[in-house]
């Protein structure tokens, strides 16, 4: 597991944005831009991918300790800090339901008074019949072969 993978997993697990990671790194006087930070999170085959060095990860972890726990003079509760991060993330609007496909029963479709039943019923469908009027004789594609399983015996 590379330093980039560790940084990515911490970012997801702690729900951190790029600007928050930059602030955490500044707690330990380590300056890095958002674009440099974004290069760590890119795919390995991307042209702007950059390997995360040990120094960057070490400073991030030290800054994360200060960010979550605080200093000796000003201690913090890590759960409060994480709850604050959660509150900053905009919640998804769960009241708006996604339209999902639900098949209507045939009884519902027949009982609609405003419209005629659709032609998707069983009476509207014609049974499938195979066209056998031009049946060609069967041609044997594979010849009959006797397998000797690697033995050179005459039978």
C-alpha positions as CSV (number, residue, x, y, z in Angstrom):
1,X,0.0,0.0,0.0
2,X,1.5,3.3,-1.1
3,X,1.5,6.6,0.8
4,X,-1.0,7.9,-1.8
5,X,-3.4,5.1,-0.9
6,X,-3.1,5.8,2.8
7,X,-3.7,9.5,2.2
8,X,-6.8,8.7,0.0
9,X,-8.3,6.3,2.6
10,X,-7.8,8.8,5.4
11,X,-9.4,11.6,3.3
12,X,-12.5,9.4,2.6
13,X,-12.7,8.0,6.2
14,X,-12.5,11.4,7.8
15,X,-14.6,13.1,5.1
16,X,-12.0,15.8,4.5
17,X,-12.0,18.2,1.6
18,X,-8.8,19.4,-0.1
19,X,-8.9,22.8,1.6
20,X,-9.3,21.1,5.0
21,X,-6.2,18.9,4.3
22,X,-4.3,22.1,3.4
23,X,-5.3,23.6,6.7
24,X,-4.3,20.5,8.6
25,X,-0.8,20.6,6.9
26,X,-0.5,24.3,7.8
27,X,-0.9,23.4,11.5
28,X,2.6,21.8,11.4
29,X,4.0,24.6,9.2
30,X,3.9,22.5,6.0
31,X,2.8,24.5,3.0
32,X,1.2,22.7,0.0
33,X,-1.2,24.0,-2.7
34,X,-4.5,22.4,-3.6
35,X,-3.2,21.5,-7.0
36,X,-0.2,19.6,-5.6
37,X,-2.5,17.9,-3.2
38,X,-4.8,16.9,-6.1
39,X,-1.9,15.3,-7.9
40,X,-1.6,12.8,-5.0
41,X,-5.3,11.7,-5.4
42,X,-5.1,11.1,-9.2
43,X,-4.9,7.7,-10.8
44,X,-1.4,6.3,-11.1
45,X,-1.5,6.3,-14.9
46,X,-2.6,10.0,-15.1
47,X,0.1,12.3,-16.5
48,X,-0.2,14.7,-13.5
49,X,0.0,11.9,-10.9
50,X,2.6,12.6,-8.2
51,X,4.0,10.2,-5.7
52,X,3.2,11.2,-2.1
53,X,6.5,11.3,-0.2
54,X,7.1,10.1,3.4
55,X,7.6,13.7,4.5
56,X,4.1,14.8,3.3
57,X,2.4,11.8,4.9
58,X,4.3,12.3,8.2
59,X,3.4,16.0,8.3
60,X,-0.2,15.2,7.5
61,X,-0.5,12.6,10.3
62,X,1.2,15.0,12.8
63,X,-1.2,17.8,11.7
64,X,-4.1,15.4,11.9
65,X,-3.3,14.6,15.6
66,X,-3.2,18.3,16.4
67,X,-6.4,18.9,14.4
68,X,-8.3,16.2,16.2
69,X,-6.8,16.2,19.7
70,X,-5.7,19.8,19.9
71,X,-2.6,20.9,21.8
72,X,-1.7,20.4,25.5
73,X,-2.8,23.9,26.2
74,X,-6.0,23.7,24.3
75,X,-7.2,20.1,24.1
76,X,-10.2,19.1,21.9
77,X,-12.5,16.1,21.8
78,X,-12.0,14.2,18.5
79,X,-15.6,13.2,18.3
80,X,-16.7,16.8,18.4
81,X,-14.3,17.7,15.6
82,X,-15.6,14.8,13.5
83,X,-19.2,15.8,14.2
84,X,-18.3,19.3,13.0
85,X,-16.9,17.9,9.8
86,X,-20.1,15.9,9.3
87,X,-22.3,19.0,9.8
88,X,-20.3,20.9,7.2
89,X,-21.0,18.3,4.5
90,X,-24.3,19.3,2.7
91,X,-26.9,16.6,3.3
92,X,-28.5,14.9,0.3
93,X,-32.1,15.9,-0.2
94,X,-33.8,12.7,0.7
95,X,-37.3,14.1,0.4
96,X,-37.0,14.1,-3.4
97,X,-37.5,10.6,-4.4
98,X,-36.0,9.2,-7.5
99,X,-38.5,7.9,-10.0
100,X,-38.3,4.2,-10.2
101,X,-39.8,1.8,-12.6
102,X,-42.7,-0.1,-11.1
103,X,-44.6,-2.5,-13.3
104,X,-48.3,-2.0,-13.3
105,X,-50.5,-5.0,-12.8
106,X,-52.9,-5.8,-15.6
107,X,-55.9,-5.3,-13.3
108,X,-54.8,-1.7,-12.7
109,X,-54.4,-1.1,-16.3
110,X,-57.8,-2.4,-17.1
111,X,-59.5,-0.4,-14.4
112,X,-58.3,3.0,-15.7
113,X,-61.4,4.8,-16.7
114,X,-59.7,7.7,-18.5
115,X,-57.8,5.7,-21.1
116,X,-58.3,2.5,-23.0
117,X,-56.1,-0.4,-22.0
118,X,-52.8,-0.5,-23.8
119,X,-52.1,-3.1,-26.4
120,X,-49.4,-4.7,-24.3
121,X,-51.9,-7.3,-23.0
122,X,-51.7,-11.0,-23.9
123,X,-54.6,-10.8,-26.4
124,X,-52.6,-8.2,-28.5
125,X,-49.6,-10.4,-28.8
126,X,-49.3,-13.0,-31.6
127,X,-47.7,-16.3,-30.8
128,X,-44.3,-16.7,-32.3
129,X,-44.2,-19.3,-35.1
130,X,-41.0,-20.5,-36.7
131,X,-41.0,-20.3,-40.4
132,X,-40.5,-23.9,-41.5
133,X,-41.6,-23.5,-45.1
134,X,-38.1,-23.4,-46.4
135,X,-36.6,-26.1,-44.4
136,X,-33.2,-27.2,-45.7
137,X,-31.8,-30.7,-45.1
138,X,-29.5,-30.9,-42.1
139,X,-25.8,-30.8,-43.1
140,X,-23.4,-32.7,-40.8
141,X,-20.7,-30.2,-40.1
142,X,-18.4,-32.4,-37.9
143,X,-17.2,-35.7,-39.2
144,X,-17.2,-38.8,-37.0
145,X,-13.8,-39.0,-35.5
146,X,-12.4,-41.7,-33.3
147,X,-10.1,-40.4,-30.6
148,X,-7.2,-42.7,-29.5
149,X,-6.1,-40.5,-26.7
150,X,-2.5,-40.4,-27.8
151,X,-2.2,-44.1,-28.4
152,X,-1.0,-45.4,-31.8
153,X,-3.0,-48.6,-31.9
154,X,-4.8,-50.0,-34.9
155,X,-8.3,-51.1,-34.2
